[in-house]
Amino acid sequence: MKRIYSKMLLATATAASVWLTGCDKIKDFEDTNTNPNGTPVPVTGALFTRAVAELGGREGGLAISAYTRPGYYAQYFSETQYPEASLYGVPQLEFTGNYSGFLYDLQNIINQNTDEATKNIVSVSGSNANQIATARILKAYAFWTITDRWGDVPYSEALQGNPLPKYDTQESIYADLLKELREAVDQFDNGLGMRGDIIFNGNTAKWKRFANSIRMQMALRMSKVYPNAGGLAATEFAAALNHPAGSIETNADNAKIDFPGGAYQNPWYVSYVVSSRIDDAISSTMTNTLSGLDDPRINDYGTSEVGFPYGLDRPNAIAVAPGWGLVLDGQSISDAEDVIIMNAATVLFARAEAAERGWTSENAQELYNAAVTASMAQWGYSGAAVTSYLSQSGVAYGATDHLKKIGTQKWLAMYPDGMQAWAEWRRTGFPELTPAQYATNTTKQIPRRFVYGTGEYGTNNDAVTEAAGRLQGGDTQDSRMWWDK
């Protein structure tokens, strides 16, 4: 049976000045919509394709470390050659590449479709309302991933040409992102969907479901701050769940970047094939968990059922015998494999947890079983294989440990999206991960955030210093951000 590969969001890519619609071949629209009497107007469909590719790739910008480093923290991956990130060495990562890259493109799409001088010209890439709404949703998703790595970051004064933007609190960023998602869903009209959309091919109904699914995940991310039914998190979750547009419920609605290859290549292909790297392996934490549950996904998550031992220093790492597996297809992966941003299983697990917490009246066990089934189906397993898996004591919902089982199975289903898995582990504590044996950080604990890059202290010192002062414990990777109480 043909293996089904659904890759999760991992890193940041270089840009290109082309755009795609669905599976169409790359089309050059560089000379389209150019005003010969004024400043050239960009093709917003091209900007959108470029923004999506940058958000989902890893050839440039923040490069591999910004997305795979959380995968080390979540113990999805192990470093095989030079273990520094997986031993919690302090990352000196800048977030400015996000702002000057895909965030700038998304904001530019919004600006061009809002400006009376250009809105009619750029409407060839979709109705103004649909372009704006689509860009707002993806921009909100992108800012969510940024604040969940660093905490307080520039937001309200960002993307406005301000060289010294203030750092907004994570609490205020969350509030505005939720507002953006609410408004964007209701902003779509019946016109042409976004051209150059290599996520949903301009399907506005799917963009609405994606936006509501993001809201639900963000609401749960606030569960430590607002744990009670009737609180802000529960209210926001219920509103998104009950929105008429719905949320992601089946794999047919998975939010995924459809890399066509060529100019836009799957990030693991770039790493393993183009760059010939083999220093990212599936970790023993993951393979041991899968094998302990007799989980068939072990055949798909890596090139071997044997994971590389997690948390070794270099002398011990280079002494490991061969036979361990690379991530996913490793060096056999295609340049055109897709990258999943959010899958149905993740959303169904979120609904199961919300029901278990008493936030909704849905049946938690039914949703849990549906989530496991959806994840299995994503990788090509159904029927008796799923029934057998769900019947195991370590998997079956049972009478106790419900949040633990939801958290652990969600961790399994998110693979290989280390960024979201790390955030969920920080929020829930599941699965119960053991820090790296040879950890080099002072606390010897798994990091809770990225520290601010040195570039920010050099160019925007007052703002970043103020933000660092709001962290209990200062600007360290062990300090907890707003929702990580």
SVG drawing of the C-alpha trace seen along z (x, -y; Angstrom):
<svg xmlns="http://www.w3.org/2000/svg" viewBox="-24 -58 58 64">
<polyline fill="none" stroke="black" stroke-width="0.4" points="0.0,0.0 1.3,-3.4 2.5,-5.3 0.7,-8.6 3.1,-11.4 1.6,-14.5 4.4,-16.7 3.9,-19.3 5.1,-22.8 8.9,-23.0 10.8,-26.0 11.3,-29.1 12.2,-29.3 13.6,-31.6 11.3,-33.5 10.5,-33.4 8.6,-35.8 6.1,-33.3 2.7,-32.0 0.6,-28.9 -3.0,-28.0 -3.6,-24.5 -1.5,-22.0 -1.0,-24.3 2.5,-24.8 4.4,-27.9 3.2,-30.9 5.2,-34.0 3.1,-37.1 6.0,-39.5 4.8,-41.9 1.1,-41.6 -0.8,-44.6 2.1,-47.0 1.2,-50.7 3.6,-52.2 2.9,-55.7 3.6,-55.0 5.1,-52.7 4.7,-49.0 1.9,-47.3 2.9,-43.8 1.0,-40.7 -0.6,-39.9 -1.1,-36.2 2.7,-36.0 3.2,-37.6 0.9,-35.1 2.7,-32.1 6.0,-33.5 4.7,-34.1 3.4,-30.6 6.6,-29.1 8.7,-31.1 6.5,-30.2 6.6,-26.5 10.1,-26.0 13.6,-26.2 16.1,-27.3 16.7,-30.8 15.4,-33.5 15.5,-31.9 16.7,-28.7 16.4,-25.3 17.0,-26.1 13.9,-28.2 11.6,-25.2 13.6,-22.1 15.0,-23.3 11.5,-23.1 11.4,-19.6 14.5,-18.7 12.8,-20.2 9.6,-18.2 11.9,-15.1 10.7,-14.4 14.2,-14.6 17.8,-13.9 21.0,-15.5 23.4,-12.9 26.6,-14.9 26.8,-18.1 24.4,-18.0 24.0,-21.5 20.4,-22.5 19.2,-19.2 21.4,-19.7 19.7,-23.1 22.5,-25.4 21.2,-29.0 19.8,-29.8 20.8,-33.2 18.0,-33.4 16.6,-36.5 13.0,-36.9 13.5,-39.8 13.6,-37.5 9.9,-36.7 9.0,-40.4 11.0,-41.3 9.9,-38.1 6.5,-36.4 4.9,-38.9 5.8,-41.8 4.4,-40.1 1.1,-39.4 0.8,-42.9 1.6,-44.2 -1.3,-42.1 -3.6,-43.7 -2.4,-47.2 -2.7,-46.8 -6.2,-45.5 -7.2,-48.3 -5.6,-51.2 -8.1,-52.9 -5.3,-53.4 -4.5,-49.8 -7.4,-47.7 -9.0,-47.4 -5.7,-46.5 -4.8,-43.7 -8.3,-42.2 -7.1,-39.9 -5.7,-37.8 -9.1,-37.5 -11.8,-39.7 -10.4,-42.4 -12.3,-41.1 -11.1,-37.5 -7.5,-38.5 -7.5,-40.6 -9.3,-37.9 -6.9,-35.1 -3.9,-37.2 -5.2,-38.2 -5.7,-34.5 -2.2,-33.4 -0.7,-36.5 -2.4,-35.7 -1.2,-32.1 2.4,-33.3 2.4,-35.8 1.0,-33.1 4.0,-30.9 6.4,-33.8 5.0,-34.9 4.8,-31.3 8.5,-31.0 9.8,-34.3 6.9,-35.7 6.5,-39.5 7.5,-40.6 6.8,-43.7 3.3,-43.5 1.1,-46.7 3.9,-48.9 5.4,-46.2 5.2,-46.2 4.6,-49.9 8.1,-51.1 8.9,-51.8 12.6,-50.8 12.1,-50.8 8.7,-49.1 7.6,-48.5 7.3,-45.0 3.6,-44.1 2.8,-41.8 1.9,-38.3 -1.5,-38.7 -2.3,-41.7 -1.0,-39.9 -3.2,-36.9 -6.3,-39.2 -5.7,-40.9 -4.9,-37.8 -8.2,-36.3 -10.0,-39.4 -8.3,-39.3 -9.4,-35.7 -13.0,-36.4 -13.2,-39.4 -11.4,-37.6 -13.8,-34.7 -16.8,-37.1 -15.0,-39.2 -15.1,-36.7 -17.5,-37.5 -18.7,-35.4 -16.1,-36.6 -13.0,-35.0 -10.8,-33.2 -7.1,-34.0 -5.0,-33.2 -1.6,-31.8 -3.0,-29.9 -1.0,-26.7 -2.8,-25.8 -6.5,-25.6 -6.4,-26.6 -8.6,-29.6 -11.3,-27.6 -12.8,-30.2 -14.9,-27.7 -11.7,-25.8 -10.0,-29.1 -12.9,-29.8 -12.6,-26.4 -8.8,-26.8 -9.3,-30.2 -11.8,-28.7 -9.5,-25.8 -6.6,-28.3 -8.9,-30.1 -9.7,-26.8 -6.0,-25.9 -5.2,-29.4 -8.0,-29.3 -6.6,-26.0 -3.1,-27.5 -4.6,-29.9 -5.9,-27.1 -3.3,-27.7 -4.4,-31.4 -8.1,-30.8 -8.8,-27.2 -12.4,-27.4 -15.6,-26.8 -17.1,-30.2 -13.7,-31.9 -12.2,-33.7 -10.5,-30.7 -13.6,-28.5 -15.8,-31.2 -13.5,-31.8 -13.2,-28.1 -16.9,-27.6 -17.5,-30.6 -15.0,-29.2 -16.5,-25.7 -20.0,-26.9 -19.3,-29.2 -21.5,-28.4 -18.4,-28.0 -17.2,-25.1 -13.7,-23.8 -11.4,-21.2 -13.0,-17.8 -11.6,-15.5 -8.3,-15.1 -9.8,-16.5 -9.8,-19.9 -6.2,-19.6 -4.3,-22.9 -1.3,-21.9 1.3,-23.6 1.3,-21.9 4.9,-22.2 5.1,-21.7 8.8,-21.1 11.2,-23.1 11.3,-26.7 9.3,-25.6 10.7,-22.5 9.7,-20.4 12.0,-21.5 13.1,-17.9 14.1,-17.4 16.2,-20.6 17.9,-19.3 18.4,-15.7 18.8,-15.7 19.9,-19.2 22.1,-19.8 22.9,-16.1 22.5,-16.5 21.9,-13.5 22.2,-15.3 18.4,-15.2 17.1,-11.8 13.9,-10.5 14.5,-10.4 14.4,-7.3 11.8,-9.0 9.4,-8.9 10.2,-5.4 10.1,-3.9 6.7,-5.5 5.4,-4.2 6.8,-0.7 5.5,-0.5 2.0,-1.1 2.4,1.2 1.7,-1.9 1.8,-1.3 2.8,-4.9 6.3,-3.9 6.7,-2.7 6.1,-6.2 7.6,-8.6 11.2,-7.6 13.3,-5.5 13.8,-3.0 11.9,-1.8 15.0,-2.5 15.4,-6.1 18.6,-7.9 19.2,-8.1 18.0,-11.4 20.2,-13.8 23.7,-12.5 26.8,-14.6 29.1,-14.5 31.5,-11.7 28.5,-9.4 26.5,-10.5 29.3,-9.6 29.7,-6.3 26.1,-5.2 25.9,-2.2 24.2,-2.6 20.6,-1.5 18.7,-4.5 16.2,-6.3 16.1,-9.7 13.0,-11.8 10.1,-10.7 11.5,-9.5 14.9,-10.9 17.0,-11.1 14.3,-9.4 11.8,-12.2 10.4,-14.1 10.8,-17.8 7.1,-18.0 5.9,-16.5 3.3,-18.6 3.7,-20.2 0.8,-20.1 0.2,-23.2 -2.8,-21.8 -4.5,-18.4 -7.9,-17.2 -6.6,-15.0 -5.1,-18.1 -8.4,-19.9 -10.4,-16.8 -8.0,-16.3 -8.5,-20.0 -12.3,-19.4 -11.8,-16.3 -9.8,-18.2 -12.2,-21.1 -15.1,-18.6 -13.0,-16.9 -12.4,-20.3 -16.1,-21.0 -15.8,-23.8 -18.3,-22.2 -21.0,-19.6 -19.4,-17.4 -18.5,-13.8 -14.8,-13.7 -14.3,-10.0 -16.0,-10.0 -13.8,-13.0 -10.7,-11.3 -11.4,-8.1 -12.2,-10.2 -8.9,-12.1 -6.9,-8.9 -8.8,-7.5 -8.2,-10.6 -4.4,-10.5 -4.2,-6.9 -6.1,-7.6 -3.8,-10.4 -1.0,-7.9 -3.0,-5.2 -4.3,-3.0 -8.0,-2.2 -10.4,0.6 -9.0,3.4 -5.7,1.7 -7.3,-1.3 -9.8,0.8 -6.9,2.9 -4.9,-0.2 -7.7,-1.8 -8.4,1.3 -5.0,1.3 -5.0,0.2 -2.3,-2.4 -4.5,-4.0 -8.1,-3.3 -9.8,-6.3 -10.7,-4.3 -11.8,-5.8 -8.7,-7.9 -5.7,-9.8 -7.9,-11.4 -5.9,-14.6 -2.6,-12.6 -3.9,-10.3 -5.2,-13.2 -1.9,-15.1 0.2,-12.1 -1.8,-11.1 -1.9,-14.7 1.9,-14.7 2.0,-11.6 -0.4,-13.0 1.3,-16.4 4.6,-14.8 6.8,-16.2 5.6,-19.7 8.0,-20.2 7.0,-23.9 3.4,-23.1 4.4,-19.9 6.8,-21.9 4.1,-24.5 1.6,-21.8 4.1,-20.1 4.9,-23.4 1.1,-23.9 0.1,-20.4 3.2,-18.6 2.3,-15.6 3.9,-13.4 6.2,-13.3 9.5,-14.0 12.9,-13.4 15.4,-16.2 18.6,-15.5 21.1,-13.5 23.9,-15.8 22.0,-19.1 24.3,-22.1 21.9,-24.8 22.1,-25.9 18.8,-24.4 19.2,-21.1 15.6,-21.4 13.9,-21.6 13.7,-25.3 10.5,-27.2 11.2,-29.9 13.7,-31.3 15.9,-34.2 15.9,-37.4 18.6,-37.7 21.6,-39.8 20.6,-41.9 17.6,-43.2 19.8,-44.4 21.9,-46.2 19.2,-47.9 16.1,-48.1 17.7,-47.9 15.2,-50.0 12.2,-48.0 13.7,-44.6 15.2,-45.4 11.8,-46.5 10.3,-43.3 13.0,-41.2 12.2,-43.0 8.7,-41.7 9.9,-38.1 10.2,-36.6 13.8,-35.5 14.8,-37.8 15.6,-37.0 16.5,-33.3 15.3,-30.2 14.0,-29.0 11.7,-31.9 8.0,-31.2 5.9,-33.4 2.4,-34.7 0.4,-31.5 3.0,-29.1 2.2,-29.6"/>
</svg>
